[in-house]
Amino acid sequence: MNKKLKIFIKVIYYIFTLGIGILLAFVLPGLLMTVDLPGHIEDYLNNGEFARSVNLLAGYDDKEIAYERVYDDGYGIVLFRTLVIIDNQEEDKKQNDNAYFAYSGFLYKLGGKYNTYKLQNNKTKLVVNHDEDYKSGKGTADGLKKNAEVELLGYDTNKDEMFDNVLTLVKYNYIYFEILEKRLSTNINNITFIDAEGNVFLKVDGLDLDFSNVFYQRLKEFKDVYNTDSTDLRLVDLQKDFLSSSENYEKCSYQEETGIAAKKGAIIVLIYFICIYILADFLVGQRFIIRFVSFIIKKIRKKMGKEEEPKPVEEVYGTDYYTMLTVTLKVPEDCLVNMTIHYHNESDEINMIFTKDNNYTVTQRTHAGVYKNAWLEAPGYVSQNLPKFLSVRGFKMNVEVSMKKALENENNLVEEKENKKEE
C-alpha cells in the first residue's frame, strides 16, 4: 500500500473513532441513567426504600408515607404527598409545564398478578372514589366527586398507535401512578385498580386523604408562582424555604443514579477505546500487540527452560530446479543503513544486499534446497524472525523478515523460526 495512502487511512480512522468515543463519553451517562432508572426504582421498592423511589419521579415529595399496605399475596401499595410537574397539554398554554398537588404511589411486587395486557378494548385504569355505578370509559375525570379515572396504560405492543399494556409491567413488576388534586373535588376515599377485562383487581377503601396537609400549605405559593411564570426568580427562595422547613421534604434528585451511570459509562468508553486501539494495531498499525505477546511467550518459555533450538528443515525431494526467491526486510520508516543476509549449503550460497534504494527487497534466482548458517549484517538493528534454516522450494517464494532497532545488549542473532509463504 502506498505510504501516503496508509497515513491518510490512519488519520481518518483515528479522527472517526476518537470522535465517536468523545460523543459516547458525553451522551452515554445520561442515556444509561434514563434506561436504568426503572430498574433502580424496582430495586428500591423491593428493598422497602419507598421514599427513595418516589423521589426519582415526583418534583417534590414528603418522605413520610401517607398510606401503606401489604397484601397476603405479597404485593403492596404505598402513597406519598407530592407536587408533580407535568407537560402542559392545553392548546392555549403559556408555558411548557405546570405544577400540581398530587398523591403519588406505587403498586409493587405484582409478579404477574394484575392483568393489564389486552390488544383491543383494554379497560385497565385506576379509578378514584369508585362506586357501583362506574362503567369503564364513563368516569368523570373532570373534577366531580365519583369515578375519576387515572390512565395507567402507556405501552403499545403491536405498534398500532393504541396503548395495550402498562409500560413498567412489560419488564418490571410495579406501577407508578399520580392522583392530581385538580381531578377531584373531595377527599380520596378509595382507589380501585381495574384490569384489562374491566374487572376489579384491587380496591383500597378507607383512605380519607385530602390536600390540607402542611406539606401542601408550604408549597402553595411556590405552585401558584410556578404556574404563573415558571422562570420567576422568586421560585429559588420559595424552594429554599420549603426544603428547609422539614427534613422530610425533598426535591427530585438523580444524584446517586447519575453517579452509577457515569461509572458504568466510563467503563464502556474505556473498553471502546481499548478495542479501537487493538483494531487499529491489527488493521493500520505496526502490530505491536502481536510482537509484545510473542516477546512475553518467549521470555516465559526461556525462564521455564522450554526454549528449543529450531530444528533444521529436512531436505526437500527434487531440488534440481531454480526458485525466484524474494526476501523483504520490514524496517522502521527512518531506517537508512545497508543490510546483508547470507546463507549457504554444501553447493550453493545466498547473498543479498538490502538498501533504501531497493526498498529493502531483493529477488534472486536460487537453486532449490535447504540453506543453513544464517548470517545478518545490520548495523544498529536486529532481526525479529530471520530463519536459521531456509528451505527454498517452489517456483516463487517470498520471505518477510521484521527488523527493529537494537538495544545496547542486543545483537544480530537469529531467534525465531522462519516466516515465509510459497507461491
C-alpha positions in Angstrom: 0.0 0.0 0.0 1.2 3.5 -0.8 2.8 5.1 2.2 0.8 8.4 1.9 -2.4 6.5 1.5 -1.7 4.4 4.5 -1.1 7.6 6.6 -4.3 9.1 5.3 -6.3 6.0 6.2 -4.7 6.1 9.7 -5.7 9.7 10.2 -9.3 9.2 9.0 -9.6 6.1 11.2 -8.4 7.8 14.4 -10.5 11.0 13.8 -13.6 9.0 13.2 -13.2 6.6 16.1 -12.0 9.2 18.6 -14.9 11.4 17.6 -17.4 8.6 18.4 -15.6 7.9 21.7 -15.8 11.6 22.8 -19.5 11.6 21.8 -20.1 8.5 23.8 -18.3 10.0 26.8 -20.8 12.9 26.8 -24.0 11.1 25.9 -23.7 7.7 27.5 -24.1 8.6 31.2 -27.4 10.4 30.7 -28.7 7.7 28.4 -27.7 4.9 30.8 -29.3 6.7 33.7 -32.6 7.0 31.8 -32.5 3.4 30.7 -31.6 2.0 34.1 -33.9 4.2 36.1 -37.0 1.9 36.1 -34.7 -0.9 37.3 -33.4 1.2 40.1 -36.9 2.0 41.2 -37.9 -1.6 41.3 -34.8 -2.5 43.4 -35.7 0.3 45.9 -39.3 -0.9 46.1 -38.3 -4.5 46.7 -35.9 -3.3 49.5 -38.6 -1.2 51.1 -37.0 2.1 50.1 -40.3 3.7 49.0 -39.4 7.3 49.6 -36.3 6.9 47.5 -38.4 5.5 44.7 -40.9 8.4 44.7 -38.2 11.0 44.9 -37.0 9.9 41.4 -40.3 10.6 39.8 -42.1 13.4 41.7 -41.0 17.1 41.5 -41.2 17.5 45.3 -42.2 14.9 47.9 -42.7 14.3 51.6 -40.7 11.3 52.7 -43.4 10.5 55.3 -45.7 7.8 53.9 -49.3 8.9 53.5 -50.6 5.3 53.2 -49.1 1.8 53.0 -50.5 -1.7 52.9 -49.1 -5.1 52.2 -51.4 -7.9 51.0 -51.3 -11.6 51.7 -50.4 -12.3 48.0 -47.1 -10.5 48.6 -47.8 -7.3 46.6 -48.3 -3.9 48.3 -49.3 -0.3 47.8 -47.8 2.9 49.1 -48.8 6.6 48.7 -46.9 9.8 49.2 -47.8 13.5 49.2 -46.1 15.2 46.2 -46.0 18.2 43.9 -45.6 17.0 40.3 -44.5 18.9 37.2 -46.5 17.9 34.1 -46.2 18.9 30.5 -48.9 21.4 29.6 -51.2 19.8 27.0 -53.6 22.8 26.7 -53.8 24.4 23.2 -53.6 27.9 24.7 -50.7 27.1 27.1 -48.5 29.9 28.2 -45.6 27.7 29.3 -44.4 24.2 28.7 -45.4 22.6 32.1 -47.4 23.2 35.2 -47.2 22.2 38.9 -50.0 20.2 40.6 -50.6 18.9 44.1 -50.9 15.1 44.0 -50.8 11.8 45.8 -48.2 9.7 44.0 -47.8 6.0 44.7 -46.7 2.5 43.7 -48.5 -0.8 43.4 -45.4 -3.1 43.6 -44.3 -6.7 43.7 -47.2 -7.6 41.4 -45.4 -10.6 39.8 -48.0 -11.1 37.0 -51.0 -11.0 39.3 -52.5 -7.9 37.8 -53.6 -8.5 34.2 -53.1 -5.2 32.2 -52.4 -6.6 28.7 -55.1 -6.7 26.0 -54.7 -5.6 22.4 -58.3 -4.4 21.9 -60.6 -2.5 24.2 -58.2 -2.6 27.1 -60.1 -1.3 30.2 -57.1 -1.1 32.6 -57.5 2.0 34.8 -57.2 3.4 38.2 -60.5 4.8 39.5 -60.6 7.3 42.4 -63.7 7.2 44.6 -65.1 4.3 42.7 -68.8 3.4 43.2 -71.1 0.7 42.0 -72.4 2.9 39.1 -68.9 3.0 37.5 -68.6 2.0 33.9 -65.3 1.9 32.0 -64.8 5.0 29.9 -67.6 6.8 31.8 -65.5 8.1 34.6 -66.0 11.8 35.4 -62.3 12.9 35.1 -63.5 16.4 35.3 -63.3 17.2 39.0 -66.6 15.6 40.1 -66.7 13.5 43.2 -67.1 10.0 41.9 -65.3 7.7 39.5 -62.4 9.9 38.5 -60.2 7.9 36.1 -56.4 7.9 36.1 -54.8 6.4 33.0 -52.2 3.6 33.6 -51.7 2.3 30.0 -48.6 3.6 28.2 -47.1 0.8 26.1 -48.0 -0.1 22.5 -47.1 -3.8 22.0 -48.1 -4.2 18.3 -47.4 -0.6 17.2 -51.0 0.2 16.2 -50.9 3.5 18.0 -53.1 2.2 20.8 -51.8 1.6 24.3 -52.4 -2.0 25.3 -50.2 -2.5 28.4 -48.6 -0.7 31.4 -45.0 0.2 30.5 -43.4 -0.8 33.8 -45.2 -4.2 33.7 -43.6 -5.2 30.5 -40.2 -5.7 32.1 -40.8 -5.0 35.8 -43.4 -5.7 38.5 -44.7 -2.3 39.6 -47.0 0.5 38.6 -46.4 4.2 39.3 -49.5 6.5 39.4 -50.4 10.1 40.3 -53.7 11.3 41.6 -53.9 15.0 40.9 -55.9 17.4 43.1 -57.4 19.1 40.1 -59.2 15.9 39.2 -61.1 15.8 42.5 -63.5 18.0 44.4 -63.5 15.9 47.6 -61.2 13.7 49.7 -59.8 10.5 48.3 -61.9 7.9 50.0 -60.9 4.9 47.9 -58.8 3.9 44.9 -59.7 0.9 42.7 -57.5 -0.8 40.1 -59.4 -2.2 37.1 -57.8 -4.9 34.9 -57.8 -5.2 31.1 -61.2 -7.0 31.1 -62.9 -4.3 33.2 -62.9 -6.4 36.4 -61.8 -5.0 39.8 -58.3 -6.2 40.7 -57.9 -4.3 43.9 -60.0 -1.8 45.8 -58.3 0.2 48.6 -61.0 1.6 51.0 -60.9 3.9 54.0 -58.2 6.3 52.8 -59.6 9.7 53.6 -56.7 11.5 52.0 -57.0 15.3 51.4 -54.8 18.2 50.3 -54.9 20.2 53.5 -51.7 18.7 54.9 -48.9 21.2 55.9 -46.8 19.8 53.1 -49.3 21.3 50.5 -49.7 24.5 52.5 -45.9 25.2 52.4 -45.9 24.6 48.7 -49.0 26.6 47.8 -47.2 29.9 47.0 -44.5 28.0 45.1 -47.2 26.3 43.0 -49.1 29.5 42.3 -45.9 31.4 41.2 -44.7 28.4 39.1 -48.0 28.1 37.2 -47.9 31.9 36.5 -44.3 32.0 35.4 -42.0 29.0 35.7 -39.0 31.3 35.2 -39.8 33.7 38.1 -36.7 34.2 40.2 -38.8 34.1 43.4 -39.1 30.3 43.0 -35.4 29.9 44.1 -36.2 31.4 47.6 -39.5 29.7 47.8 -37.9 26.3 47.1 -35.2 27.0 49.7 -37.7 28.0 52.4 -39.8 24.9 51.6 -36.9 22.4 51.8 -35.5 23.9 55.0 -38.9 23.7 56.8 -38.7 19.9 57.3 -36.1 17.2 56.9 -38.8 15.1 55.3 -39.3 17.4 52.3 -37.2 16.6 49.2 -36.7 17.8 45.6 -36.4 15.2 42.9 -32.8 14.1 42.6 -30.9 11.6 40.5 -27.5 12.2 42.0 -26.7 8.7 43.1 -28.2 7.1 39.9 -26.3 9.6 37.8 -23.1 8.6 39.6 -23.8 4.9 38.9 -24.5 5.6 35.2 -21.3 7.7 35.0 -19.1 4.9 36.3 -20.8 2.4 34.0 -20.4 4.8 31.0 -16.7 5.3 31.8 -16.1 1.6 31.8 -17.9 1.2 28.4 -16.0 4.1 26.9 -12.7 2.7 28.2 -13.4 -0.7 26.7 -14.4 1.1 23.4 -11.0 2.9 23.3 -9.1 -0.3 24.0 -11.0 -2.1 21.2 -10.3 0.7 18.7 -6.6 0.7 19.5 -6.4 -3.1 19.2 -8.3 -2.9 15.9 -6.1 -0.1 14.7 -2.9 -2.0 15.6 -4.1 -5.0 13.5 -5.5 -3.1 10.6 -3.3 0.0 10.1 -0.7 -0.2 12.8 2.6 -1.9 13.4 1.1 -5.0 15.1 2.8 -4.1 18.4 0.4 -6.3 20.3 1.4 -9.5 18.4 5.0 -8.6 18.9 4.6 -8.0 22.6 2.7 -11.2 23.1 5.3 -13.1 21.2 8.1 -11.5 23.3 6.3 -12.4 26.5 5.8 -16.0 25.4 9.5 -16.3 24.5 10.5 -14.9 27.9 8.2 -17.3 29.7 9.5 -20.3 27.8 13.1 -19.3 28.4 12.5 -19.0 32.2 10.8 -22.3 32.2 13.7 -23.9 30.3 11.4 -24.9 27.5 13.0 -22.8 24.8 14.2 -25.1 21.9 16.5 -24.5 19.1 14.8 -24.5 15.8 15.2 -27.9 14.0 16.7 -27.9 10.5 14.1 -28.4 7.9 14.5 -31.7 6.1 15.8 -31.7 2.6 13.0 -31.4 0.1 12.8 -34.0 -2.6 13.6 -32.9 -6.1 15.9 -29.9 -5.9 17.1 -29.9 -9.4 15.4 -26.6 -10.3 15.6 -22.9 -9.5 13.4 -20.7 -7.4 12.8 -17.0 -7.7 13.4 -16.1 -4.1 12.3 -12.7 -2.8 13.3 -11.5 0.6 11.8 -8.3 2.1 13.1 -6.7 5.2 10.3 -4.9 7.2 12.4 -2.0 8.6 11.4 1.1 10.6 10.5 4.1 8.4 13.6 6.1 9.4 16.0 3.3 8.5 18.8 4.3 6.1 21.5 1.7 6.7 22.6 -1.1 4.3 22.0 -4.7 5.4 23.3 -8.1 4.2 21.8 -11.6 4.6 23.9 -14.7 3.8 23.0 -18.4 3.7 24.8 -21.4 2.3 24.7 -25.2 1.9 27.1 -27.7 0.5 26.9 -26.4 -3.1 25.3 -23.0 -3.2 25.1 -19.7 -1.4 22.6 -16.9 -0.9 24.0 -13.4 -0.7 21.6 -10.4 -0.6 22.3 -6.7 0.0 19.4 -4.5 1.1 19.4 -0.8 0.8 17.0 2.2 0.9 17.2 2.4 -2.9 15.9 -1.2 -3.4 13.3 -0.7 -0.7 15.0 -3.4 1.3 13.6 -6.0 -1.1 15.9 -8.4 -3.1 14.9 -11.1 -5.7 17.4 -13.7 -6.6 17.4 -16.8 -8.8 18.3 -19.5 -6.3 18.9 -23.2 -6.6 16.2 -25.2 -4.6 17.3 -26.8 -1.4 17.9 -26.2 2.3 20.3 -23.4 3.3 21.9 -23.1 6.7 24.0 -20.9 8.9 22.1 -17.7 8.5 24.1 -14.5 8.9 22.8 -11.0 9.1 24.7 -7.7 9.0 22.6 -4.8 10.0 24.4 -2.1 12.0 22.2 -0.8 14.8 19.3 -3.3 14.0 18.3 -6.8 14.9 16.0 -9.3 13.3 12.9 -10.5 14.9 12.2 -13.6 12.9 15.1 -14.4 10.5 15.0 -18.2 10.0 18.2 -20.1 10.8 17.4 -22.6 8.2 15.8 -21.6 4.9 14.1 -24.3 2.8 13.9 -22.9 -0.7 11.3 -24.6 -2.9 8.6 -23.8 -5.4 9.0 -21.7 -8.5 8.4 -18.5 -6.5 9.0 -17.9 -2.8 8.6 -14.9 -0.6 10.2 -14.4 2.8 9.5 -11.4 5.1 11.9 -10.5 7.9 10.9 -7.9 10.5 13.7 -5.7 11.8 13.8 -3.4 14.8 16.4 -1.0 16.3 18.8 -2.8 18.6 19.2 -2.1 22.2 22.6 -1.9 23.8 22.6 -5.6 24.9 21.2 -6.9 21.6 22.9 -8.4 18.6 22.1 -9.9 15.3 21.5 -13.4 16.5 18.7 -15.4 14.8 15.9 -16.1 17.3 12.8 -17.4 15.6 11.6 -20.0 13.1 11.1 -18.9 9.5 8.2 -16.8 8.4 7.6 -17.3 4.7 5.0 -18.1 2.2 5.2 -20.1 -1.0 3.7 -19.4 -4.4 
